[in-house]
């Protein structure tokens, strides 16, 4: 279940990253690789720096020291090779679903007809066909999150950064999102970095789970749940390896839970 030996093609590499907020050390000498075309979950106790690390990779926060490499280039700020899916949707309230999904392409100067064709593709892919003219206040929380996901997909970034994207929806919607995410990882040929508080969710959706220690955060362990990846999505939660990994991670994290 741990990372196998051998050469791995990494889309993102974090190298000896420290992050301080004044006297508070959030990340301490953290190094981690994210294999290309796979989904890696960042899992750990609340406040351990998962979102901080995600924002450093996105270029939204500078590291105090260390570096992040994306496709062989050091991160110096946000870039078109990375797209961020926010926990709180971050939609434009005055814009339609079509305009929201196409917004990143609009900022890049893509012509209207082309950007709307691209947006329409991803609106359909996330299950929102027919809602192109709707506004965020007319949508459920789950639908608004789908708009955020479609917007991130539409810019065709190679690395998708997802900050607890399913935490604000009900359990039934969350499970459907998890199944849809497995399909996206399989079909989109992108690298996904996924922050979650849920052990079950991390094991269910991930090719790799990186467990972070409490602040100052470092990588405690990397687990690769491989045995059930070929199974139907409806069978995974009943798989004995899935259940064993969930229990194993909980055993390693429970001492950090207040």
Buried (B, 14 or more C-beta within 10 A) or exposed (E): BEBEEEEEEBBBBBBEBBBBEEEEBBBBBBEBBBBBBBBBBBBBBEEBBBBBBBBBBBBBBEBBEBBBBBBEEEBEEEBEBBBBBBBEBEBEEEBBBBBBBBBBBBEEEBEEEEBBEBBBEBBEBBBBEEBBEBBBEEBEEBBBBBBBBBBBBBBBBBBBBBBBBBBBBEEEBBBBBBBBBBEBBEEBEBBBBBBBEBBBBBBBBBBBBBBBBBBBBBBBBBBBBEBBBEEEBEEBBEBEBBBBBBEBBEEBBEEBEE
